[in-house]
Each structure stands twice: as structure tokens, then as C-alpha cells.
């Protein structure tokens, strides 16, 4: 376990210290050293952050991925002078790249791949699929291999938090689903409140606070009631998963980035590809 300081934006309010399980103080320092090295070496900051997350997950497989992302990586970058605006510009691309790097070898044995495409190629592909959305609204394309080559059968939308413009992705998600193409959301479900408003714990926005479990959780309705995505996969271990049955038939899944393979995300994607290609 390691302890990380969460500072208040108000100078007169003292910090709180958050305990992060399944990562030692020495391991946290290793992650911070890796981030610093990557920032000095990589041309794109988002690549450095993506590689840092992959390193952290491999180093600390039992830690909550969302805490590694939010407390270990994000808070170190703020200590280096990153403000929230810069983090938002960088983190979206970084998370997409990290998830693709992690899942490429997991999907490959099943003839499935995840790809981030340059905007012109993505626009051309969306046009060929008859999906009337901008290329910027699709983070990751999901493709399956047939004898004739690779075929797009879905997309994944990656977000650090549910508040991070996820509703902007809904038109693209619905456009995919209306054409019987898969559309899943991937999130770190990050949300914490610094003092004096909170204790700094990364509960997320999908009901991670124990006292909220029986209360209304409106952002869960995006999936469980409205069915705006085929599924949502949260890498915050505090996110309560959905019950087996929901009003929309769509569910929220909770998993780490170090599950025994195939994990729930691989099973879901591969199952959809097999259904589409049969």
C-alpha cells in the first residue's frame, strides 16, 4: 500500500492522504520515474502517458487501474505543472492508446483487432459503412478477420470519466447500433473530491460510494435504462456492476486490466464478432 497526498485548491484547507492498495511506495516511485523518462523521450506527451499506464498495470497487476490512472499518474503530472486543461487534452488520446496496446495481444488469437485510425482513413471507413458521423467521434475501431480480409464490426469509445463528454458519443454509438454494429464504452470511471468537499477517494460516478448504492445513479441510466451503448466496461474496481437483467438489456461490467484471459471485455467483443460473422 502507498499513500498519496490530495491537496485542496484552497490554501487554508489541509490536504488529505489517500491509501492506494496493492502498490508499494517503491513501485509508485518506479512509475513516477518511468513517466519522467518517457516525457523526456517521447515526442508526444500522450504516448508517454499511455506507456506509463501500461507499465503501471504490468508492475502492479492487483491495483485498481483507475487509481493508477488518477492518483499515481495524474497527480504526479500535476506536481510537474500540468493543469486540468492540459491533462484533458492529453489523457483522452493516452487512454485510447494504452487500452489498444493492452488488448491487441488479447484479441489477436480470436482473429479480432482494435485500431486507432488517422482521421482521413477513419472518415473514409465510416463513409463505406454508411455511418454518418465525424471521424473524431469514433475512438477505436473493432475489426474481425475473414478470408477476404479485415471487416469493421464495431467501435469502442474510451473515456477517463463518465462526465467527459460521453453524451457527445451517443449519436455515433446509436448510429453504429442502428446498423447492427457493436458499440461499447470503456471508462476509468474517475471521480474524486479533494478537501474540503471530500476525502480524495476515487469512487467514480457510477455508484462507487457505499452509501449511494441504493440511491438513484442517473449516469448508470445511460446504459441500464436508455441502452445508449451495447455495454460499458469500467476499469474502476469500485464501480458496481449491473445486475444480470436491466431494463434496456445492456449492462455495466467491472474489471481490472489484469484479469485472467479471456476477460469480460474480450468475451463480449469476440462473441459479437462470431455472431456477426456466422
N, C-alpha and C positions, 0 to 999 in steps of 0.2 A: 504494500500500500504506500502511496505517496500523498503528500498534502500540497495543495496549490492555493495560492492567495487569490482571492477575488476582491478587487478594490471597488470602492464606491466612487461614483462620479462627483460626489460631494466631499470636499476636503475634510470637513469636520466629522464625517462618519467613518468609523473604523472598518477595516477590512474584515472579511470572514475567510475561513480556511476550509476548503472542500477536500474530503478524502476520496481518492480515486483508487478503487480496488484492483488487484491483480496487475499492478505495475509498481515497481520499486522506484525509489528516488534515483538510484543509479541508472535504471532504464529510462526514466524521464530525462535525465541529463544526456543519455545517448541519443534520444530522439531530438532534443534541442541542438546538440552538436551536429547531427545529421542535417537538420533544417538549415543551420547556418552554413554548412559546407555546400549544400545544394543551392542555396540562394546565391552564393558566390560563383558557382559553376554554371548553372543553367541560364540560358538566355531568357526564358520565360519563367516568371515567378510562379505561374500556375503549375508548370511542370515540376518545379521544386516542391511545391506543397503537395502535389499528387504523390510524388515519390516518397515524401516524408510520411504520408499516411500509410502507404503500402509497407514501408519499413516498420512503422509503429505497430501495425497489425501483426506482422510476422514476428516482431520482438515480443509482443505482449498479447498472445492469442486469446487469453481469457479475460482481457479487459473489455469494458464496454466500448465499442467502436465510436459511439457518439461522444463519449468523454475524451477519448484520444483526440478526436477531431476538435472538440470545443474547448476543453480545458488545457490539454497538453500542447496542441499545435496553435490554435487561435490565440490563446493567451500569451504564448511565447512570442508570436508575431506582433501582438500589441505592445509587448515590452520592448520590441525592436523599433517601434514607431509607427506600425500600421494603424490607421484609423479604421472605423467601421466601413466607411465608403470604399476604401481600398480593398479591404477584406472581401466585401461583397463582389467587387469586380473580379477578384482572383478566385474566390472559393468555388464558384459555380463550375468554371472550367476545370478546376483542380479535382473536384469531387467526381465529375464525369470521367476524367482520365484515370483516376485511381480505381473506380469501380470496374471500368473496362479492363484495366490491367489485371485486376484480381480475378475477374470472371472469364477472361478469354480461355485460359487453360482448363477451366471447369466445364465450359460448354463445348469445347473442341471435340471431345470423344463422342459427342452426340450429333456431330455434323451441324452445329449451330455456332454462330459467332455474333459478337456485339461490336459495332463500329461507330466511331465518330467521324463524320464526313465533312469535308470543306463545303462551304455554303453553296457554291455553284453546282457541285455534284449532288448535294442533298436536294437542291431545288429541282434539278433535272429528274431525280429519282421520284420525288413527290409528285411531279407532273405525270410521270409514267404510271404511277399508281392511281392517279385520279384523285389525290388528296389535296384539296385547295387550301393549304396552309403555308405560311412562310417557313423557310428552312431553319430559321432561328428558333422556331417553336418545337423542334424535334432534337433532343439532346443525343440520343443513342439509337441507331437502327439495329434491329434484330433480324438476322438472315439465317436461312436454312439451306443446306446443300442438297441439290438433286442432280441427276445425271446431266441435265442441261446447264447446270451452274448454280450460283447463289441466288436465292429469291428472298425478298423482304417479306416478312410475315408479321412484323410488329415494331413497336418503338418503346423506349424507356425514357422517362422524364425524371431527371435526378435533381433533388433539392436538398439543401442543408436543413431547411425547416419548412414546415407546412405554410408558414406565413410568407415564405419567399416566392411570391408571385406564382404560386401553384395554380391559382384560378386562371392565370393567363394561359396556362397549358391546357385548360379544359376544352376549348374549341378544337384544338389539334387532337386531343385524346378522343373526343366524341367522333371526329371525322374518321379517325382510324377504326374505331369500333363499329361505326355505321357501315364500313366496308369489310367487316369481318376480319380486321387486322387487330392484333394484340396491342394493348396499351397499358403499361404498368408504370406506377410511380415508385421511385426509390428515394428514401429520405433518411437523413441522420436524426430527424425529429429533434432538433436542437432548440432548447429554450431554457434559460435560467434567469433569475432575477438577482442582481447584486444588492448589497445592503444600501439603504435601509429597507428596501422593499422585499427582500428575500434572503435566502441562506446560500445562494450561489449554486445549489444542486441543479443539475441538468435534467429536469423532469420531462422536458419536451412539451408538446402541445396536444398530444393525443391521449391524455389521461394518466400520465405517469405519477402524479401526486396521489398518494393513497386515499386522501380524503375526497378526491374528485371521482373516484371510480364509480360511485353510484349517482353522480351528478351528470347533467347534460354536458356532452362534449361535442359542440357543434362542428368542429373540424373533422371529426370522425364521420359525420354525415356525408361528407364529400364522397366517401367510399361506400359505407354501410347502408345508407338510405338512398342517395342520389345515383350511385353507381357511375361516377364520372370517370373512373378508371377500372380496368378489369381486376386490378388488385393493387394494394400498396404494401411495400416491404420496408419496414423500419429497422434501422441498424442501431437504434437506441434500446437497450435491453430493459428499460423502464416502461416502454410502450406496451400497454395491454393488448394482446392480440384479439381479434374478433372471435365471437362465438362461431361454431360451425355453420350456423344459419343466420343470415342477416336479411333485412327487408329487400335489399337490392340483389342479393345473391353474391355480392362482391365482398371481399374480406381484407382485413389488415393482418399482415404476418409480421412477427417479431423474430429477428435472428441476428446472430453475430456475423462477423466476416471470417470466422474460423470454424464454422460448423463442419461436421463430418459430411463428406460429399457423397451423393448429390444433396444439397440443401434445399430448402423450400423454394427458393428463387429458381434454381436450376431445374427442379422438378416441374415447376409451373411453366417455365418457358419451353422446356423440351416437350412437355405434354401438349402444349398448344401447337408446337411445330409438327408433332406427329399427327395430331388431329387435322391440321391444315393440309398436310401432305398425303393423307390417306385417301 
